[in-house]
Amino acid sequence: MAKLFCSDRIVPAWLSAVRSLATAPERTDRNFVLEVSSPTRLNAEDVAVVNAVDAELRKTNGGIGVYTVAATIFPQRMYMRYGRPAFYSRFLTIMKKGQKPHTWGTYAMRMMERTHPRARKEINPLEIIVAKLQKTKTDRKIRSAYELGLHEVADVLDNEIGGEMPIYAPATDGGHATNIPCLSHLSFKLDPEHNAIDLTAIYRSHHYGRRALGNLIGLSQLQAFVATESGYTPGVLTCVSTLAHLDVGAFGGVAATNALLRRLPPATA
């Protein structure tokens, strides 16, 4: 049965989900749904939690913390520095130079550059979605397109009214049991009543220690980018973890994880 964690901010939703996983058998559960009504909002207590988690993660993960994980979804600093569209090419150039052989890169790279399976040319799915949503300012305000799954990028990108962004690539990812994206799909939806863009993210498998908090921050930044650049405001962020796991090794083991959770504040909305 699905478990729903609602809050107006990212950090309380994450805290509630993590504490639920801490008491679950094998610290694993299915179909966690985190729904955040104001995903870009962080108060002082939230920032303190993020910094505390970031510091603990850096001890066990080679210096990779919350903010590094967030940047794999959206390079916020580069966007703020160069703006759209200049940051696309600058980001891709830097990432390709540093990408290790036989790795698939980052989520942000997949969002910004894919090969169209029929036209056989490079496309920018993220820019296509922004352009589609911009058109709704003067054209039909269609809330959603039909869900077509993830079989072909063109299935969703060729649809002029769609707001779907596939991440999983069957041709390259389907033969691998590991080292494949955990984030499967992103769906942007227009909410004309509130002049907002909602975002739903679906994870096939989600580690709530090492990844989830950074993922949520990155998703909120991505959502804010799409909303702002298309002339809307960020709406509701929904994150669906079809398999959720609290990887206590991220914090140094069970005892260290429990100690950290005791130090963190209650998950007040």
PyMOL commands that set and color helices and strands:
alter all, ss='L'
color gray80, all
select helices_A, chain A and resi 10-22+25-27+44-60+66-73+76-82+86-98+107-112+125-135+153-157+170-173+192-194+212-229+248-251+254-263
alter helices_A, ss='H'
color red, helices_A
select strands_A, chain A and resi 3-7+28-36+114-115+122-123+164-166+183-191+196-203+206-207+233-245
alter strands_A, ss='S'
color yellow, strands_A
deselect
rebuild
show_as cartoon
